[in-house]
Amino acid sequence: MSDTSELGEWEFIGRRGGEPARLVPGTVIAAVPGARSLAEEAGREVGFDFLDDEAVLRMLRLRHQDEQEMFSAGFRTGVPLALIGFGAAVYWGGVAQYWESGRAQLGYLTAAAVVVLILLGLWIRAAVVHWVDPVRQNLRARAHRYRAVAHIAREEGADVPAHYPHYGPYPFAATYRPGAEEAGLPDGEEQS
């Protein structure tokens, strides 16, 4: 992730392609009793200290990297799938069904189906590789819990920006896997 080294000391990117955001210090969150108790409870559940600024910053940077990698994997296979699928449908609708013989139409449909199914399989494989990885699941589960802690702090009066930490609501948030390894940044990017 090249943009991590270009971030300020306490900055992270909250959304793919978004502007850098500044970490809300753990002391701000800990000053709200409800958020502090939720942070401690969630921390026990997922083995993480949500009031440790360095650990939270590292997690948020890793979450951004995870989001970038998921987008790239989906884009590499999803765009060709969409283009080829669209092209096959247009060719069928405009040419093949009217001008080709029955045998040629069957051959075209078979070839188009094979190509689309192969691309669809590659797209599904890329998605599964990213979604079932227990290291990534733990990262997403922790980020989901941190988002809940930050929102409780804001609702109870802490100075926390709206939508902080700027990720979505995690409709498919992963469950925590206690035995999984810890995620890490590539060499040279462990700066805070």
C-alpha positions in Angstrom: 0.0 0.0 0.0 1.9 3.0 -1.2 -0.3 5.7 0.3 0.4 4.6 3.9 3.9 6.1 3.8 2.5 9.4 2.5 0.1 9.7 5.4 0.6 12.0 8.4 1.6 10.6 11.7 -2.0 9.8 12.9 -3.8 9.7 9.5 -5.4 6.8 7.7 -7.7 6.5 4.7 -11.2 5.6 5.6 -12.5 4.8 2.2 -10.9 3.5 -0.9 -9.7 6.6 -2.8 -10.8 8.9 -0.1 -9.1 11.7 1.7 -6.9 11.0 4.7 -8.8 11.1 8.1 -7.3 11.8 11.4 -7.4 9.2 14.2 -9.7 10.1 17.1 -7.5 9.6 20.2 -8.5 6.8 22.6 -8.7 9.3 25.4 -11.7 11.0 23.6 -13.5 7.7 23.3 -12.5 6.6 26.9 -14.0 9.8 28.3 -17.5 8.5 27.4 -18.4 5.8 29.9 -20.7 3.9 27.5 -18.1 3.9 24.8 -15.3 2.9 27.2 -17.3 -0.1 28.5 -18.2 -1.1 25.0 -14.6 -0.8 23.9 -13.5 -3.0 26.8 -16.2 -5.6 26.2 -15.6 -5.7 22.4 -11.8 -5.8 23.1 -12.3 -9.0 25.1 -14.4 -10.5 22.4 -11.9 -9.9 19.6 -8.6 -9.7 21.5 -7.9 -6.1 20.7 -7.4 -2.9 22.7 -9.7 -0.3 21.1 -8.2 2.5 23.3 -4.6 2.0 22.2 -4.1 4.7 19.5 -1.2 2.9 17.8 -3.0 -0.4 17.6 -6.2 1.3 16.3 -4.3 3.3 13.7 -2.5 0.2 12.4 -5.9 -1.7 12.2 -7.5 1.2 10.3 -4.6 1.3 7.8 -4.8 -2.5 7.4 -8.5 -2.2 6.8 -7.9 0.3 4.1 -5.4 -2.1 2.5 -7.8 -4.9 2.7 -10.5 -2.9 1.0 -8.1 -1.9 -1.7 -7.1 -5.5 -2.4 -10.7 -6.7 -2.4 -11.6 -4.0 -4.9 -8.6 -4.8 -7.1 -9.4 -8.5 -7.2 -13.0 -7.9 -8.1 -12.1 -5.3 -10.7 -9.6 -7.5 -12.4 -12.2 -10.3 -13.0 -15.4 -8.3 -12.8 -14.7 -5.8 -15.6 -13.8 -8.5 -18.2 -16.8 -10.5 -17.1 -19.1 -7.5 -17.6 -17.6 -6.5 -21.0 -17.6 -10.0 -22.4 -21.1 -10.8 -21.1 -22.4 -7.5 -22.5 -20.7 -8.0 -25.8 -22.0 -11.6 -26.1 -25.5 -10.5 -25.4 -25.3 -7.6 -27.9 -23.9 -9.9 -30.6 -26.6 -12.5 -29.9 -29.4 -9.9 -30.0 -28.1 -8.1 -33.1 -26.5 -10.7 -35.3 -26.4 -14.3 -34.2 -30.1 -15.0 -33.7 -31.1 -13.5 -37.1 -28.2 -14.3 -39.4 -26.6 -17.5 -38.3 -27.7 -21.0 -38.9 -29.1 -23.1 -36.0 -25.8 -25.0 -35.7 -23.8 -21.8 -35.7 -26.1 -20.3 -33.0 -25.7 -23.4 -30.8 -21.9 -23.2 -31.2 -21.9 -19.5 -30.4 -24.1 -20.0 -27.3 -21.9 -22.8 -26.1 -18.7 -20.8 -26.6 -20.2 -17.7 -25.0 -21.5 -19.7 -22.0 -18.2 -21.4 -21.4 -16.3 -18.1 -21.5 -18.8 -16.3 -19.2 -18.8 -19.3 -16.8 -15.0 -19.4 -16.6 -14.9 -15.6 -15.9 -17.7 -15.9 -13.4 -15.8 -18.7 -11.7 -12.6 -16.6 -11.5 -14.6 -13.7 -10.1 -16.2 -15.9 -7.4 -12.9 -17.5 -6.6 -11.3 -14.1 -6.1 -14.2 -13.0 -3.8 -14.0 -16.2 -1.8 -10.2 -15.9 -1.3 -10.7 -12.5 0.2 -13.8 -13.3 2.2 -12.9 -16.6 3.8 -9.3 -15.7 4.9 -9.4 -15.8 8.7 -6.8 -13.1 9.1 -8.9 -10.7 6.9 -12.0 -11.8 8.8 -10.5 -10.9 12.1 -9.4 -7.5 10.7 -12.9 -6.8 9.5 -14.5 -8.0 12.8 -12.3 -5.6 14.7 -12.9 -2.7 12.4 -16.7 -3.4 12.7 -16.5 -3.3 16.5 -14.3 -0.2 16.5 -16.9 1.6 14.3 -19.6 0.7 16.8 -17.5 2.0 19.7 -16.8 5.3 17.9 -20.4 5.8 17.0 -21.5 5.3 20.7 -18.9 7.8 21.7 -20.2 10.4 19.2 -23.9 9.7 20.2 -23.0 10.3 23.8 -21.3 13.7 23.1 -17.6 13.0 22.3 -15.9 15.0 19.6 -16.0 12.3 16.9 -16.7 13.2 13.2 -19.8 11.9 11.5 -19.4 8.4 10.0 -16.0 8.0 11.7 -14.0 5.9 10.9 -15.5 6.4 7.4 -16.3 2.8 6.6 -19.7 1.5 5.7 -22.0 -0.4 8.1 -20.5 -3.8 7.4 -23.6 -5.7 6.4 -21.5 -8.8 6.0 -19.0 -8.2 8.8 -17.0 -11.3 9.5 -16.9 -13.2 12.7 -13.8 -13.2 14.8 -11.5 -16.3 14.5 -9.5 -16.5 17.8 -6.8 -18.9 16.4 -5.9 -16.8 13.3 -2.6 -15.0 12.8 -2.4 -11.2 13.0 -2.5 -9.1 9.8 0.6 -7.1 9.0 1.6 -4.2 6.8 4.3 -4.8 4.2 7.9 -3.9 5.2 8.6 -0.2 5.5 5.0 0.7 6.3 4.9 0.2 10.0 5.0 3.9 10.8 2.4 5.6 12.8 
